[in-house]
């Protein structure tokens, strides 16, 4: 005789409402939990702001001291740069307590009135300095998906989210 097949299923790890009223109660509990979490987060942010401010206030005199000492050291090193860098052969100088370095930043371009610059570049025939960016227009593709049916490399996707929005109201502010 064949043994009956036993089907085991894991127990739900969360409470499942059994009717419409229980779902309503569940949504209300979610709203309460979200508001409580928001209060806790606000308290945390308040505490973190206080702690951050306390440590910033404590560090302020040291920041000012570091800035003043750094400017003084830089002034002396700039005045003695030739001797420190062996007439520009090196870009650093070693001291028993540390070192100083001179580093060139990468060059950068700053543009003002970009439209005017573009017009001038075009007028002078310097189009090699104008970037043209080609890329697929996804907004146009979404507007007319039928035209792209079967096109390799193009796939239209749409997902669905389940969202629970507990009702809330704001308290009136008294001026």
matplotlib code that plots the C-alpha trace (Angstrom):
import matplotlib.pyplot as plt

x = [0.0, 1.2, 2.0, -0.1, 1.9, 2.5, 2.7, 4.6, 4.4, 6.2, 4.1, 3.5, 6.1, 3.6, 0.0, -2.4, -5.7, -8.8, -11.3, -11.8, -12.1, -8.8, -7.1, -8.4, -7.1, -3.7, -3.4, -4.2, -1.5, 1.0, 0.1, 0.7, 4.0, 5.2, 4.4, 6.2, 9.2, 9.2, 9.1, 12.1, 14.0, 13.3, 14.5, 17.6, 18.3, 17.9, 20.3, 22.8, 22.7, 23.4, 26.3, 27.7, 27.5, 29.1, 32.1, 32.3, 32.4, 35.1, 37.2, 36.8, 39.8, 42.0, 40.7, 41.6, 45.1, 45.8, 44.7, 47.0, 50.0, 49.5, 49.4, 52.5, 54.4, 53.3, 54.5, 58.0, 58.1, 57.1, 59.8, 62.4, 61.0, 64.1, 66.3, 63.7, 63.1, 66.7, 65.8, 62.6, 64.2, 61.8, 58.3, 58.6, 60.8, 61.3, 61.5, 62.0, 58.3, 56.9, 57.0, 55.6, 54.6, 53.7, 51.2, 49.8, 46.1, 44.7, 43.7, 40.0, 37.9, 35.3, 32.7, 30.4, 27.7, 27.8, 25.5, 27.7, 30.8, 29.1, 28.1, 31.6, 33.1, 30.8, 31.5, 35.2, 35.0, 36.2, 33.5, 36.0, 35.5, 31.7, 30.4, 27.4, 25.9, 23.9, 21.8, 18.5, 15.4, 13.7, 10.8, 10.0, 10.3, 7.8, 5.4, 5.4, 6.3, 4.5, 7.1, 9.9, 8.2, 10.8, 13.8, 16.8, 18.1, 15.0, 12.7, 9.7, 9.1, 6.6, 6.3, 3.7, 4.2, 1.8, 1.6, -0.2, -0.9, -2.4, -4.5, -3.0, -4.1, -2.1, -2.7, -3.7, -1.0, -2.1, -0.4]
y = [0.0, 3.5, 5.9, 9.1, 12.1, 14.7, 18.3, 20.6, 24.3, 26.9, 28.9, 32.5, 34.8, 37.6, 38.0, 37.7, 39.5, 37.4, 40.0, 43.6, 44.9, 43.3, 44.7, 48.2, 47.6, 46.5, 49.6, 51.8, 50.0, 50.6, 54.3, 54.4, 52.5, 54.9, 58.0, 56.5, 55.7, 59.3, 60.6, 58.4, 59.5, 63.2, 62.6, 60.9, 63.8, 66.3, 64.4, 64.0, 67.7, 68.6, 66.1, 67.4, 71.0, 70.2, 68.6, 71.3, 73.9, 72.0, 71.6, 75.3, 76.7, 73.9, 74.6, 78.3, 77.4, 75.0, 77.6, 80.3, 78.0, 76.6, 80.2, 81.1, 78.0, 78.6, 82.2, 81.1, 78.2, 80.4, 82.9, 80.1, 78.0, 78.1, 76.7, 74.1, 72.8, 72.9, 75.6, 73.9, 70.4, 68.9, 69.9, 69.0, 69.7, 67.4, 68.5, 66.4, 66.8, 66.3, 67.6, 70.4, 69.9, 72.0, 70.3, 71.6, 71.1, 69.7, 72.5, 73.3, 75.3, 77.7, 79.0, 82.0, 82.7, 79.2, 80.1, 82.9, 80.7, 78.1, 80.7, 82.0, 78.5, 77.8, 81.1, 80.6, 77.0, 75.5, 72.8, 70.2, 71.9, 71.3, 68.0, 66.4, 63.6, 60.9, 58.6, 56.8, 58.9, 56.7, 59.1, 58.9, 55.1, 54.9, 57.2, 54.8, 51.3, 49.6, 51.1, 49.2, 45.8, 43.0, 45.4, 43.6, 45.2, 47.1, 45.8, 47.4, 46.6, 47.6, 46.5, 46.8, 47.9, 47.3, 50.4, 51.0, 54.6, 55.1, 58.3, 61.2, 64.7, 67.7, 69.7, 73.3, 75.8, 78.7, 82.0]
z = [0.0, -0.9, 1.8, 1.7, 0.4, 3.1, 2.0, 4.3, 4.0, 6.1, 8.5, 7.6, 9.2, 9.4, 10.4, 7.5, 7.9, 7.3, 6.2, 5.1, 8.7, 9.7, 6.6, 7.6, 11.2, 9.7, 7.6, 10.7, 12.6, 9.8, 9.9, 13.7, 13.3, 10.5, 12.5, 15.6, 13.4, 12.0, 15.6, 16.5, 13.4, 14.2, 17.8, 16.4, 14.0, 16.8, 19.0, 16.2, 15.4, 19.0, 19.2, 15.9, 17.0, 20.3, 18.7, 16.0, 18.7, 20.6, 17.4, 16.3, 18.2, 16.8, 13.2, 13.6, 15.1, 12.2, 9.6, 11.1, 11.5, 8.0, 6.5, 8.4, 7.3, 3.7, 3.7, 4.9, 2.5, -0.5, 0.5, 0.6, -2.2, -4.4, -1.6, -0.5, -4.0, -5.2, -7.7, -8.8, -9.4, -6.8, -5.7, -2.0, 1.0, 3.9, 7.5, 10.6, 11.6, 8.1, 4.6, 2.4, -1.2, -4.2, -6.5, -9.7, -10.0, -13.3, -15.7, -15.9, -18.3, -16.9, -19.3, -19.0, -21.5, -22.9, -25.8, -26.9, -26.7, -28.8, -31.4, -31.6, -31.9, -34.8, -36.5, -36.3, -37.6, -34.3, -34.2, -32.9, -29.5, -29.6, -28.3, -30.0, -28.0, -29.8, -27.7, -28.0, -27.0, -24.5, -24.0, -27.8, -27.6, -24.8, -26.7, -29.7, -28.7, -31.6, -34.1, -32.2, -31.8, -32.5, -32.5, -31.0, -27.9, -27.1, -24.4, -22.7, -19.1, -16.6, -13.0, -10.3, -6.8, -3.9, -1.8, 1.5, 2.3, 5.8, 6.0, 7.9, 8.7, 9.7, 12.8, 12.2, 13.1, 15.3, 14.4]

ax = plt.figure().add_subplot(projection="3d")
ax.plot(x, y, z, "-o")
ax.set_aspect("equal")
plt.show()
